[in-house]
Amino acid sequence: MIKTPVVVRHENGLDGRPIALLVQEASQYASRIYIQMGDKQINAKSIMGMMSLNLSEGEKVTVLTEGEDEEMAAEGIKTFFANVKA
């Protein structure tokens, strides 16, 4: 399992479209991918779960990846958070 800390950099936080793009990115990998915020751990491939996090700009979360392509998944999600656009 890989734990990768990331910071939400999208100025309006993550809402509908960016969340859909995140779920789309996560779904490309065979690994299990979770976004952990506080005591919540949400499947990054679940659009409803991800919407429930209400991620705001500057929020610190941890990306947890586990599986056959966990390194690629961790890097892909980290890159997504660094480059997400509205």
HTML snippet that shows the backbone in 3Dmol.js (N, CA, C, O; Angstrom):
<script src="https://3Dmol.org/build/3Dmol-min.js"></script>
<div id="view" style="width:600px;height:400px;position:relative"></div>
<script>
const pdb = `
ATOM      1  N   MET A   1       0.849  -1.182   0.000  1.00  0.00           N
ATOM      2  CA  MET A   1       0.000   0.000   0.000  1.00  0.00           C
ATOM      3  C   MET A   1       0.890   1.238   0.000  1.00  0.00           C
ATOM      4  O   MET A   1       1.883   1.314   0.723  1.00  0.00           O
ATOM      5  N   ILE A   2       0.507   2.201  -0.829  1.00  0.00           N
ATOM      6  CA  ILE A   2       1.230   3.465  -0.911  1.00  0.00           C
ATOM      7  C   ILE A   2       0.323   4.569  -0.375  1.00  0.00           C
ATOM      8  O   ILE A   2      -0.846   4.662  -0.749  1.00  0.00           O
ATOM      9  N   LYS A   3       0.875   5.402   0.504  1.00  0.00           N
ATOM     10  CA  LYS A   3       0.147   6.550   1.041  1.00  0.00           C
ATOM     11  C   LYS A   3       0.818   7.816   0.510  1.00  0.00           C
ATOM     12  O   LYS A   3       2.006   8.044   0.737  1.00  0.00           O
ATOM     13  N   THR A   4       0.038   8.634  -0.200  1.00  0.00           N
ATOM     14  CA  THR A   4       0.574   9.842  -0.815  1.00  0.00           C
ATOM     15  C   THR A   4      -0.211  11.063  -0.333  1.00  0.00           C
ATOM     16  O   THR A   4      -1.399  11.184  -0.630  1.00  0.00           O
ATOM     17  N   PRO A   5       0.435  11.967   0.407  1.00  0.00           N
ATOM     18  CA  PRO A   5      -0.269  13.183   0.828  1.00  0.00           C
ATOM     19  C   PRO A   5      -0.388  14.152  -0.353  1.00  0.00           C
ATOM     20  O   PRO A   5       0.570  14.348  -1.100  1.00  0.00           O
ATOM     21  N   VAL A   6      -1.564  14.752  -0.516  1.00  0.00           N
ATOM     22  CA  VAL A   6      -1.776  15.750  -1.564  1.00  0.00           C
ATOM     23  C   VAL A   6      -2.589  16.912  -0.986  1.00  0.00           C
ATOM     24  O   VAL A   6      -3.254  16.777   0.041  1.00  0.00           O
ATOM     25  N   VAL A   7      -2.518  18.043  -1.665  1.00  0.00           N
ATOM     26  CA  VAL A   7      -3.267  19.233  -1.264  1.00  0.00           C
ATOM     27  C   VAL A   7      -4.173  19.610  -2.425  1.00  0.00           C
ATOM     28  O   VAL A   7      -3.737  19.632  -3.576  1.00  0.00           O
ATOM     29  N   VAL A   8      -5.432  19.907  -2.128  1.00  0.00           N
ATOM     30  CA  VAL A   8      -6.377  20.347  -3.153  1.00  0.00           C
ATOM     31  C   VAL A   8      -5.978  21.755  -3.570  1.00  0.00           C
ATOM     32  O   VAL A   8      -5.962  22.665  -2.741  1.00  0.00           O
ATOM     33  N   ARG A   9      -5.657  21.943  -4.845  1.00  0.00           N
ATOM     34  CA  ARG A   9      -5.182  23.235  -5.329  1.00  0.00           C
ATOM     35  C   ARG A   9      -6.208  23.951  -6.207  1.00  0.00           C
ATOM     36  O   ARG A   9      -5.964  25.072  -6.652  1.00  0.00           O
ATOM     37  N   HIS A  10      -7.337  23.321  -6.457  1.00  0.00           N
ATOM     38  CA  HIS A  10      -8.370  23.926  -7.298  1.00  0.00           C
ATOM     39  C   HIS A  10      -9.014  25.064  -6.519  1.00  0.00           C
ATOM     40  O   HIS A  10      -9.490  24.859  -5.402  1.00  0.00           O
ATOM     41  N   GLU A  11      -9.032  26.267  -7.099  1.00  0.00           N
ATOM     42  CA  GLU A  11      -9.462  27.456  -6.345  1.00  0.00           C
ATOM     43  C   GLU A  11     -10.882  27.391  -5.819  1.00  0.00           C
ATOM     44  O   GLU A  11     -11.189  28.043  -4.821  1.00  0.00           O
ATOM     45  N   ASN A  12     -11.758  26.629  -6.454  1.00  0.00           N
ATOM     46  CA  ASN A  12     -13.134  26.504  -5.976  1.00  0.00           C
ATOM     47  C   ASN A  12     -13.381  25.175  -5.277  1.00  0.00           C
ATOM     48  O   ASN A  12     -14.531  24.795  -5.051  1.00  0.00           O
ATOM     49  N   GLY A  13     -12.312  24.468  -4.933  1.00  0.00           N
ATOM     50  CA  GLY A  13     -12.470  23.136  -4.371  1.00  0.00           C
ATOM     51  C   GLY A  13     -12.859  22.172  -5.476  1.00  0.00           C
ATOM     52  O   GLY A  13     -12.844  22.528  -6.654  1.00  0.00           O
ATOM     53  N   LEU A  14     -13.201  20.975  -5.102  1.00  0.00           N
ATOM     54  CA  LEU A  14     -13.608  19.986  -6.107  1.00  0.00           C
ATOM     55  C   LEU A  14     -15.110  19.803  -6.038  1.00  0.00           C
ATOM     56  O   LEU A  14     -15.650  19.363  -5.022  1.00  0.00           O
ATOM     57  N   ASP A  15     -15.783  20.146  -7.136  1.00  0.00           N
ATOM     58  CA  ASP A  15     -17.221  19.927  -7.221  1.00  0.00           C
ATOM     59  C   ASP A  15     -17.495  18.973  -8.383  1.00  0.00           C
ATOM     60  O   ASP A  15     -16.628  18.171  -8.730  1.00  0.00           O
ATOM     61  N   GLY A  16     -18.667  19.039  -8.984  1.00  0.00           N
ATOM     62  CA  GLY A  16     -19.123  18.090  -9.985  1.00  0.00           C
ATOM     63  C   GLY A  16     -18.143  17.674 -11.067  1.00  0.00           C
ATOM     64  O   GLY A  16     -17.765  16.505 -11.142  1.00  0.00           O
ATOM     65  N   ARG A  17     -17.726  18.614 -11.906  1.00  0.00           N
ATOM     66  CA  ARG A  17     -16.883  18.250 -13.045  1.00  0.00           C
ATOM     67  C   ARG A  17     -15.504  17.749 -12.613  1.00  0.00           C
ATOM     68  O   ARG A  17     -15.086  16.688 -13.076  1.00  0.00           O
ATOM     69  N   PRO A  18     -14.776  18.469 -11.743  1.00  0.00           N
ATOM     70  CA  PRO A  18     -13.475  17.947 -11.315  1.00  0.00           C
ATOM     71  C   PRO A  18     -13.577  16.586 -10.615  1.00  0.00           C
ATOM     72  O   PRO A  18     -12.699  15.740 -10.783  1.00  0.00           O
ATOM     73  N   ILE A  19     -14.630  16.374  -9.841  1.00  0.00           N
ATOM     74  CA  ILE A  19     -14.816  15.066  -9.184  1.00  0.00           C
ATOM     75  C   ILE A  19     -15.009  13.982 -10.234  1.00  0.00           C
ATOM     76  O   ILE A  19     -14.426  12.903 -10.127  1.00  0.00           O
ATOM     77  N   ALA A  20     -15.828  14.263 -11.253  1.00  0.00           N
ATOM     78  CA  ALA A  20     -16.049  13.286 -12.329  1.00  0.00           C
ATOM     79  C   ALA A  20     -14.734  12.954 -13.026  1.00  0.00           C
ATOM     80  O   ALA A  20     -14.489  11.797 -13.368  1.00  0.00           O
ATOM     81  N   LEU A  21     -13.889  13.955 -13.238  1.00  0.00           N
ATOM     82  CA  LEU A  21     -12.591  13.723 -13.867  1.00  0.00           C
ATOM     83  C   LEU A  21     -11.666  12.904 -12.959  1.00  0.00           C
ATOM     84  O   LEU A  21     -10.899  12.069 -13.440  1.00  0.00           O
ATOM     85  N   LEU A  22     -11.742  13.144 -11.653  1.00  0.00           N
ATOM     86  CA  LEU A  22     -10.946  12.372 -10.703  1.00  0.00           C
ATOM     87  C   LEU A  22     -11.377  10.910 -10.711  1.00  0.00           C
ATOM     88  O   LEU A  22     -10.535  10.013 -10.737  1.00  0.00           O
ATOM     89  N   VAL A  23     -12.677  10.671 -10.689  1.00  0.00           N
ATOM     90  CA  VAL A  23     -13.204   9.299 -10.726  1.00  0.00           C
ATOM     91  C   VAL A  23     -12.779   8.616 -12.029  1.00  0.00           C
ATOM     92  O   VAL A  23     -12.410   7.442 -12.030  1.00  0.00           O
ATOM     93  N   GLN A  24     -12.835   9.354 -13.126  1.00  0.00           N
ATOM     94  CA  GLN A  24     -12.412   8.828 -14.428  1.00  0.00           C
ATOM     95  C   GLN A  24     -10.926   8.457 -14.386  1.00  0.00           C
ATOM     96  O   GLN A  24     -10.541   7.395 -14.876  1.00  0.00           O
ATOM     97  N   GLU A  25     -10.097   9.318 -13.810  1.00  0.00           N
ATOM     98  CA  GLU A  25      -8.664   9.032 -13.676  1.00  0.00           C
ATOM     99  C   GLU A  25      -8.447   7.788 -12.826  1.00  0.00           C
ATOM    100  O   GLU A  25      -7.684   6.903 -13.212  1.00  0.00           O
ATOM    101  N   ALA A  26      -9.104   7.709 -11.676  1.00  0.00           N
ATOM    102  CA  ALA A  26      -8.936   6.570 -10.762  1.00  0.00           C
ATOM    103  C   ALA A  26      -9.387   5.265 -11.401  1.00  0.00           C
ATOM    104  O   ALA A  26      -8.796   4.214 -11.154  1.00  0.00           O
ATOM    105  N   SER A  27     -10.420   5.325 -12.213  1.00  0.00           N
ATOM    106  CA  SER A  27     -10.982   4.125 -12.834  1.00  0.00           C
ATOM    107  C   SER A  27     -10.062   3.507 -13.880  1.00  0.00           C
ATOM    108  O   SER A  27     -10.301   2.382 -14.319  1.00  0.00           O
ATOM    109  N   GLN A  28      -9.028   4.214 -14.281  1.00  0.00           N
ATOM    110  CA  GLN A  28      -8.077   3.686 -15.270  1.00  0.00           C
ATOM    111  C   GLN A  28      -7.141   2.641 -14.668  1.00  0.00           C
ATOM    112  O   GLN A  28      -6.466   1.916 -15.399  1.00  0.00           O
ATOM    113  N   TYR A  29      -7.098   2.564 -13.353  1.00  0.00           N
ATOM    114  CA  TYR A  29      -6.143   1.685 -12.680  1.00  0.00           C
ATOM    115  C   TYR A  29      -6.836   0.477 -12.071  1.00  0.00           C
ATOM    116  O   TYR A  29      -7.983   0.553 -11.629  1.00  0.00           O
ATOM    117  N   ALA A  30      -6.118  -0.638 -12.056  1.00  0.00           N
ATOM    118  CA  ALA A  30      -6.656  -1.866 -11.467  1.00  0.00           C
ATOM    119  C   ALA A  30      -6.620  -1.817  -9.937  1.00  0.00           C
ATOM    120  O   ALA A  30      -7.412  -2.485  -9.273  1.00  0.00           O
ATOM    121  N   SER A  31      -5.718  -1.040  -9.392  1.00  0.00           N
ATOM    122  CA  SER A  31      -5.549  -0.942  -7.936  1.00  0.00           C
ATOM    123  C   SER A  31      -6.769  -0.347  -7.256  1.00  0.00           C
ATOM    124  O   SER A  31      -7.566   0.366  -7.866  1.00  0.00           O
ATOM    125  N   ARG A  32      -6.890  -0.664  -5.965  1.00  0.00           N
ATOM    126  CA  ARG A  32      -7.891   0.005  -5.138  1.00  0.00           C
ATOM    127  C   ARG A  32      -7.318   1.371  -4.779  1.00  0.00           C
ATOM    128  O   ARG A  32      -6.159   1.483  -4.382  1.00  0.00           O
ATOM    129  N   ILE A  33      -8.139   2.406  -4.922  1.00  0.00           N
ATOM    130  CA  ILE A  33      -7.693   3.773  -4.653  1.00  0.00           C
ATOM    131  C   ILE A  33      -8.696   4.434  -3.721  1.00  0.00           C
ATOM    132  O   ILE A  33      -9.895   4.462  -3.997  1.00  0.00           O
ATOM    133  N   TYR A  34      -8.189   4.966  -2.616  1.00  0.00           N
ATOM    134  CA  TYR A  34      -9.032   5.641  -1.641  1.00  0.00           C
ATOM    135  C   TYR A  34      -8.483   7.033  -1.370  1.00  0.00           C
ATOM    136  O   TYR A  34      -7.274   7.259  -1.415  1.00  0.00           O
ATOM    137  N   ILE A  35      -9.381   7.951  -1.090  1.00  0.00           N
ATOM    138  CA  ILE A  35      -9.008   9.293  -0.654  1.00  0.00           C
ATOM    139  C   ILE A  35      -9.375   9.359   0.827  1.00  0.00           C
ATOM    140  O   ILE A  35     -10.533   9.159   1.196  1.00  0.00           O
ATOM    141  N   GLN A  36      -8.398   9.636   1.661  1.00  0.00           N
ATOM    142  CA  GLN A  36      -8.615   9.691   3.105  1.00  0.00           C
ATOM    143  C   GLN A  36      -8.544  11.138   3.559  1.00  0.00           C
ATOM    144  O   GLN A  36      -7.594  11.861   3.258  1.00  0.00           O
ATOM    145  N   MET A  37      -9.578  11.544   4.296  1.00  0.00           N
ATOM    146  CA  MET A  37      -9.638  12.881   4.859  1.00  0.00           C
ATOM    147  C   MET A  37     -10.149  12.734   6.288  1.00  0.00           C
ATOM    148  O   MET A  37     -11.303  12.370   6.512  1.00  0.00           O
ATOM    149  N   GLY A  38      -9.290  13.018   7.235  1.00  0.00           N
ATOM    150  CA  GLY A  38      -9.672  12.808   8.634  1.00  0.00           C
ATOM    151  C   GLY A  38      -9.936  11.334   8.861  1.00  0.00           C
ATOM    152  O   GLY A  38      -9.092  10.493   8.553  1.00  0.00           O
ATOM    153  N   ASP A  39     -11.108  11.015   9.400  1.00  0.00           N
ATOM    154  CA  ASP A  39     -11.440   9.615   9.644  1.00  0.00           C
ATOM    155  C   ASP A  39     -12.261   8.999   8.509  1.00  0.00           C
ATOM    156  O   ASP A  39     -12.677   7.844   8.603  1.00  0.00           O
ATOM    157  N   LYS A  40     -12.495   9.761   7.439  1.00  0.00           N
ATOM    158  CA  LYS A  40     -13.228   9.250   6.272  1.00  0.00           C
ATOM    159  C   LYS A  40     -12.252   8.672   5.261  1.00  0.00           C
ATOM    160  O   LYS A  40     -11.205   9.254   4.981  1.00  0.00           O
ATOM    161  N   GLN A  41     -12.618   7.506   4.714  1.00  0.00           N
ATOM    162  CA  GLN A  41     -11.833   6.881   3.651  1.00  0.00           C
ATOM    163  C   GLN A  41     -12.814   6.511   2.541  1.00  0.00           C
ATOM    164  O   GLN A  41     -13.648   5.622   2.713  1.00  0.00           O
ATOM    165  N   ILE A  42     -12.711   7.196   1.403  1.00  0.00           N
ATOM    166  CA  ILE A  42     -13.688   7.053   0.326  1.00  0.00           C
ATOM    167  C   ILE A  42     -13.031   6.437  -0.908  1.00  0.00           C
ATOM    168  O   ILE A  42     -11.910   6.792  -1.272  1.00  0.00           O
ATOM    169  N   ASN A  43     -13.743   5.513  -1.542  1.00  0.00           N
ATOM    170  CA  ASN A  43     -13.286   4.900  -2.785  1.00  0.00           C
ATOM    171  C   ASN A  43     -13.235   5.981  -3.862  1.00  0.00           C
ATOM    172  O   ASN A  43     -14.256   6.598  -4.165  1.00  0.00           O
ATOM    173  N   ALA A  44     -12.060   6.215  -4.440  1.00  0.00           N
ATOM    174  CA  ALA A  44     -11.889   7.267  -5.451  1.00  0.00           C
ATOM    175  C   ALA A  44     -12.598   6.927  -6.760  1.00  0.00           C
ATOM    176  O   ALA A  44     -12.711   7.786  -7.635  1.00  0.00           O
ATOM    177  N   LYS A  45     -13.072   5.706  -6.911  1.00  0.00           N
ATOM    178  CA  LYS A  45     -13.782   5.304  -8.128  1.00  0.00           C
ATOM    179  C   LYS A  45     -15.296   5.482  -7.976  1.00  0.00           C
ATOM    180  O   LYS A  45     -16.057   5.164  -8.890  1.00  0.00           O
ATOM    181  N   SER A  46     -15.728   5.993  -6.817  1.00  0.00           N
ATOM    182  CA  SER A  46     -17.146   6.208  -6.527  1.00  0.00           C
ATOM    183  C   SER A  46     -17.481   7.689  -6.601  1.00  0.00           C
ATOM    184  O   SER A  46     -17.053   8.470  -5.750  1.00  0.00           O
ATOM    185  N   ILE A  47     -18.241   8.075  -7.610  1.00  0.00           N
ATOM    186  CA  ILE A  47     -18.558   9.499  -7.769  1.00  0.00           C
ATOM    187  C   ILE A  47     -19.388  10.016  -6.593  1.00  0.00           C
ATOM    188  O   ILE A  47     -19.158  11.131  -6.123  1.00  0.00           O
ATOM    189  N   MET A  48     -20.330   9.238  -6.120  1.00  0.00           N
ATOM    190  CA  MET A  48     -21.154   9.683  -4.989  1.00  0.00           C
ATOM    191  C   MET A  48     -20.313   9.795  -3.713  1.00  0.00           C
ATOM    192  O   MET A  48     -20.465  10.742  -2.942  1.00  0.00           O
ATOM    193  N   GLY A  49     -19.446   8.840  -3.504  1.00  0.00           N
ATOM    194  CA  GLY A  49     -18.569   8.901  -2.336  1.00  0.00           C
ATOM    195  C   GLY A  49     -17.665  10.118  -2.372  1.00  0.00           C
ATOM    196  O   GLY A  49     -17.502  10.815  -1.371  1.00  0.00           O
ATOM    197  N   MET A  50     -17.079  10.365  -3.536  1.00  0.00           N
ATOM    198  CA  MET A  50     -16.179  11.509  -3.674  1.00  0.00           C
ATOM    199  C   MET A  50     -16.916  12.833  -3.494  1.00  0.00           C
ATOM    200  O   MET A  50     -16.377  13.760  -2.890  1.00  0.00           O
ATOM    201  N   MET A  51     -18.136  12.934  -4.006  1.00  0.00           N
ATOM    202  CA  MET A  51     -18.926  14.160  -3.836  1.00  0.00           C
ATOM    203  C   MET A  51     -19.188  14.423  -2.352  1.00  0.00           C
ATOM    204  O   MET A  51     -19.289  15.578  -1.938  1.00  0.00           O
ATOM    205  N   SER A  52     -19.299  13.368  -1.555  1.00  0.00           N
ATOM    206  CA  SER A  52     -19.609  13.530  -0.136  1.00  0.00           C
ATOM    207  C   SER A  52     -18.453  14.160   0.650  1.00  0.00           C
ATOM    208  O   SER A  52     -18.667  14.634   1.766  1.00  0.00           O
ATOM    209  N   LEU A  53     -17.246  14.177   0.100  1.00  0.00           N
ATOM    210  CA  LEU A  53     -16.101  14.751   0.819  1.00  0.00           C
ATOM    211  C   LEU A  53     -16.101  16.274   0.836  1.00  0.00           C
ATOM    212  O   LEU A  53     -15.526  16.874   1.745  1.00  0.00           O
ATOM    213  N   ASN A  54     -16.734  16.916  -0.150  1.00  0.00           N
ATOM    214  CA  ASN A  54     -16.747  18.390  -0.220  1.00  0.00           C
ATOM    215  C   ASN A  54     -15.345  18.969  -0.078  1.00  0.00           C
ATOM    216  O   ASN A  54     -15.089  19.766   0.824  1.00  0.00           O
ATOM    217  N   LEU A  55     -14.445  18.575  -0.959  1.00  0.00           N
ATOM    218  CA  LEU A  55     -13.055  19.007  -0.890  1.00  0.00           C
ATOM    219  C   LEU A  55     -12.904  20.482  -1.250  1.00  0.00           C
ATOM    220  O   LEU A  55     -13.357  20.916  -2.309  1.00  0.00           O
ATOM    221  N   SER A  56     -12.273  21.242  -0.375  1.00  0.00           N
ATOM    222  CA  SER A  56     -12.059  22.677  -0.562  1.00  0.00           C
ATOM    223  C   SER A  56     -10.595  22.951  -0.874  1.00  0.00           C
ATOM    224  O   SER A  56      -9.722  22.128  -0.600  1.00  0.00           O
ATOM    225  N   GLU A  57     -10.341  24.123  -1.453  1.00  0.00           N
ATOM    226  CA  GLU A  57      -8.968  24.520  -1.762  1.00  0.00           C
ATOM    227  C   GLU A  57      -8.130  24.534  -0.487  1.00  0.00           C
ATOM    228  O   GLU A  57      -8.575  25.022   0.551  1.00  0.00           O
ATOM    229  N   GLY A  58      -6.929  24.000  -0.572  1.00  0.00           N
ATOM    230  CA  GLY A  58      -6.017  23.973   0.559  1.00  0.00           C
ATOM    231  C   GLY A  58      -6.185  22.768   1.471  1.00  0.00           C
ATOM    232  O   GLY A  58      -5.376  22.541   2.371  1.00  0.00           O
ATOM    233  N   GLU A  59      -7.239  21.997   1.233  1.00  0.00           N
ATOM    234  CA  GLU A  59      -7.500  20.814   2.057  1.00  0.00           C
ATOM    235  C   GLU A  59      -6.406  19.763   1.821  1.00  0.00           C
ATOM    236  O   GLU A  59      -6.000  19.521   0.685  1.00  0.00           O
ATOM    237  N   LYS A  60      -5.944  19.152   2.899  1.00  0.00           N
ATOM    238  CA  LYS A  60      -4.928  18.102   2.804  1.00  0.00           C
ATOM    239  C   LYS A  60      -5.608  16.747   2.919  1.00  0.00           C
ATOM    240  O   LYS A  60      -6.352  16.488   3.865  1.00  0.00           O
ATOM    241  N   VAL A  61      -5.344  15.888   1.944  1.00  0.00           N
ATOM    242  CA  VAL A  61      -5.893  14.538   1.945  1.00  0.00           C
ATOM    243  C   VAL A  61      -4.756  13.557   1.685  1.00  0.00           C
ATOM    244  O   VAL A  61      -3.664  13.947   1.272  1.00  0.00           O
ATOM    245  N   THR A  62      -5.026  12.294   1.930  1.00  0.00           N
ATOM    246  CA  THR A  62      -4.056  11.237   1.646  1.00  0.00           C
ATOM    247  C   THR A  62      -4.657  10.301   0.615  1.00  0.00           C
ATOM    248  O   THR A  62      -5.794   9.851   0.754  1.00  0.00           O
ATOM    249  N   VAL A  63      -3.879  10.011  -0.423  1.00  0.00           N
ATOM    250  CA  VAL A  63      -4.296   9.059  -1.444  1.00  0.00           C
ATOM    251  C   VAL A  63      -3.699   7.708  -1.062  1.00  0.00           C
ATOM    252  O   VAL A  63      -2.484   7.578  -0.910  1.00  0.00           O
ATOM    253  N   LEU A  64      -4.560   6.709  -0.907  1.00  0.00           N
ATOM    254  CA  LEU A  64      -4.121   5.355  -0.583  1.00  0.00           C
ATOM    255  C   LEU A  64      -4.311   4.487  -1.822  1.00  0.00           C
ATOM    256  O   LEU A  64      -5.415   4.413  -2.362  1.00  0.00           O
ATOM    257  N   THR A  65      -3.254   3.836  -2.272  1.00  0.00           N
ATOM    258  CA  THR A  65      -3.371   2.942  -3.422  1.00  0.00           C
ATOM    259  C   THR A  65      -2.829   1.573  -3.037  1.00  0.00           C
ATOM    260  O   THR A  65      -1.833   1.460  -2.322  1.00  0.00           O
ATOM    261  N   GLU A  66      -3.500   0.538  -3.523  1.00  0.00           N
ATOM    262  CA  GLU A  66      -3.075  -0.825  -3.220  1.00  0.00           C
ATOM    263  C   GLU A  66      -3.466  -1.733  -4.372  1.00  0.00           C
ATOM    264  O   GLU A  66      -4.633  -1.797  -4.760  1.00  0.00           O
ATOM    265  N   GLY A  67      -2.485  -2.431  -4.910  1.00  0.00           N
ATOM    266  CA  GLY A  67      -2.758  -3.361  -5.994  1.00  0.00           C
ATOM    267  C   GLY A  67      -1.593  -3.455  -6.965  1.00  0.00           C
ATOM    268  O   GLY A  67      -0.503  -2.941  -6.710  1.00  0.00           O
ATOM    269  N   GLU A  68      -1.847  -4.121  -8.080  1.00  0.00           N
ATOM    270  CA  GLU A  68      -0.778  -4.435  -9.024  1.00  0.00           C
ATOM    271  C   GLU A  68      -0.138  -3.213  -9.669  1.00  0.00           C
ATOM    272  O   GLU A  68       1.042  -3.252 -10.016  1.00  0.00           O
ATOM    273  N   ASP A  69      -0.886  -2.136  -9.836  1.00  0.00           N
ATOM    274  CA  ASP A  69      -0.331  -0.920 -10.445  1.00  0.00           C
ATOM    275  C   ASP A  69      -0.393   0.264  -9.475  1.00  0.00           C
ATOM    276  O   ASP A  69      -0.621   1.404  -9.880  1.00  0.00           O
ATOM    277  N   GLU A  70      -0.186  -0.028  -8.192  1.00  0.00           N
ATOM    278  CA  GLU A  70      -0.350   0.991  -7.154  1.00  0.00           C
ATOM    279  C   GLU A  70       0.593   2.181  -7.320  1.00  0.00           C
ATOM    280  O   GLU A  70       0.214   3.311  -7.013  1.00  0.00           O
ATOM    281  N   GLU A  71       1.813   1.947  -7.800  1.00  0.00           N
ATOM    282  CA  GLU A  71       2.750   3.058  -7.983  1.00  0.00           C
ATOM    283  C   GLU A  71       2.270   3.996  -9.093  1.00  0.00           C
ATOM    284  O   GLU A  71       2.299   5.216  -8.931  1.00  0.00           O
ATOM    285  N   MET A  72       1.837   3.434 -10.203  1.00  0.00           N
ATOM    286  CA  MET A  72       1.313   4.248 -11.302  1.00  0.00           C
ATOM    287  C   MET A  72       0.045   4.966 -10.870  1.00  0.00           C
ATOM    288  O   MET A  72      -0.158   6.127 -11.223  1.00  0.00           O
ATOM    289  N   ALA A  73      -0.809   4.290 -10.112  1.00  0.00           N
ATOM    290  CA  ALA A  73      -2.058   4.897  -9.636  1.00  0.00           C
ATOM    291  C   ALA A  73      -1.763   6.060  -8.696  1.00  0.00           C
ATOM    292  O   ALA A  73      -2.376   7.122  -8.811  1.00  0.00           O
ATOM    293  N   ALA A  74      -0.834   5.869  -7.773  1.00  0.00           N
ATOM    294  CA  ALA A  74      -0.476   6.938  -6.824  1.00  0.00           C
ATOM    295  C   ALA A  74       0.050   8.156  -7.575  1.00  0.00           C
ATOM    296  O   ALA A  74      -0.329   9.287  -7.270  1.00  0.00           O
ATOM    297  N   GLU A  75       0.913   7.929  -8.546  1.00  0.00           N
ATOM    298  CA  GLU A  75       1.483   9.033  -9.316  1.00  0.00           C
ATOM    299  C   GLU A  75       0.415   9.715 -10.168  1.00  0.00           C
ATOM    300  O   GLU A  75       0.400  10.940 -10.285  1.00  0.00           O
ATOM    301  N   GLY A  76      -0.481   8.920 -10.765  1.00  0.00           N
ATOM    302  CA  GLY A  76      -1.547   9.484 -11.595  1.00  0.00           C
ATOM    303  C   GLY A  76      -2.502  10.368 -10.807  1.00  0.00           C
ATOM    304  O   GLY A  76      -2.883  11.440 -11.277  1.00  0.00           O
ATOM    305  N   ILE A  77      -2.890   9.933  -9.625  1.00  0.00           N
ATOM    306  CA  ILE A  77      -3.813  10.713  -8.799  1.00  0.00           C
ATOM    307  C   ILE A  77      -3.103  11.948  -8.248  1.00  0.00           C
ATOM    308  O   ILE A  77      -3.695  13.026  -8.190  1.00  0.00           O
ATOM    309  N   LYS A  78      -1.854  11.803  -7.849  1.00  0.00           N
ATOM    310  CA  LYS A  78      -1.071  12.955  -7.367  1.00  0.00           C
ATOM    311  C   LYS A  78      -0.965  14.006  -8.477  1.00  0.00           C
ATOM    312  O   LYS A  78      -1.146  15.197  -8.224  1.00  0.00           O
ATOM    313  N   THR A  79      -0.677  13.574  -9.682  1.00  0.00           N
ATOM    314  CA  THR A  79      -0.579  14.481 -10.831  1.00  0.00           C
ATOM    315  C   THR A  79      -1.929  15.135 -11.105  1.00  0.00           C
ATOM    316  O   THR A  79      -1.987  16.323 -11.424  1.00  0.00           O
ATOM    317  N   PHE A  80      -3.017  14.370 -10.983  1.00  0.00           N
ATOM    318  CA  PHE A  80      -4.349  14.933 -11.184  1.00  0.00           C
ATOM    319  C   PHE A  80      -4.585  16.095 -10.220  1.00  0.00           C
ATOM    320  O   PHE A  80      -5.011  17.174 -10.632  1.00  0.00           O
ATOM    321  N   PHE A  81      -4.309  15.872  -8.956  1.00  0.00           N
ATOM    322  CA  PHE A  81      -4.543  16.925  -7.950  1.00  0.00           C
ATOM    323  C   PHE A  81      -3.664  18.149  -8.221  1.00  0.00           C
ATOM    324  O   PHE A  81      -4.081  19.276  -7.954  1.00  0.00           O
ATOM    325  N   ALA A  82      -2.464  17.942  -8.743  1.00  0.00           N
ATOM    326  CA  ALA A  82      -1.560  19.066  -9.028  1.00  0.00           C
ATOM    327  C   ALA A  82      -2.022  19.883 -10.232  1.00  0.00           C
ATOM    328  O   ALA A  82      -1.733  21.077 -10.321  1.00  0.00           O
ATOM    329  N   ASN A  83      -2.738  19.245 -11.159  1.00  0.00           N
ATOM    330  CA  ASN A  83      -3.068  19.894 -12.431  1.00  0.00           C
ATOM    331  C   ASN A  83      -4.542  20.104 -12.689  1.00  0.00           C
ATOM    332  O   ASN A  83      -4.899  20.599 -13.758  1.00  0.00           O
ATOM    333  N   VAL A  84      -5.415  19.753 -11.761  1.00  0.00           N
ATOM    334  CA  VAL A  84      -6.865  19.822 -11.998  1.00  0.00           C
ATOM    335  C   VAL A  84      -7.295  21.238 -12.361  1.00  0.00           C
ATOM    336  O   VAL A  84      -6.886  22.215 -11.733  1.00  0.00           O
ATOM    337  N   LYS A  85      -8.129  21.320 -13.389  1.00  0.00           N
ATOM    338  CA  LYS A  85      -8.685  22.605 -13.846  1.00  0.00           C
ATOM    339  C   LYS A  85     -10.206  22.499 -13.810  1.00  0.00           C
ATOM    340  O   LYS A  85     -10.758  21.401 -13.885  1.00  0.00           O
ATOM    341  N   ALA A  86     -10.873  23.629 -13.698  1.00  0.00           N
ATOM    342  CA  ALA A  86     -12.341  23.664 -13.683  1.00  0.00           C
ATOM    343  C   ALA A  86     -12.886  23.271 -15.035  1.00  0.00           C
ATOM    344  O   ALA A  86     -14.102  23.240 -15.225  1.00  0.00           O
TER     345      ALA A  86
END
`;
const viewer = $3Dmol.createViewer("view");
viewer.addModel(pdb, "pdb");
viewer.setStyle({}, {cartoon: {color: "spectrum"}});
viewer.zoomTo();
viewer.render();
</script>
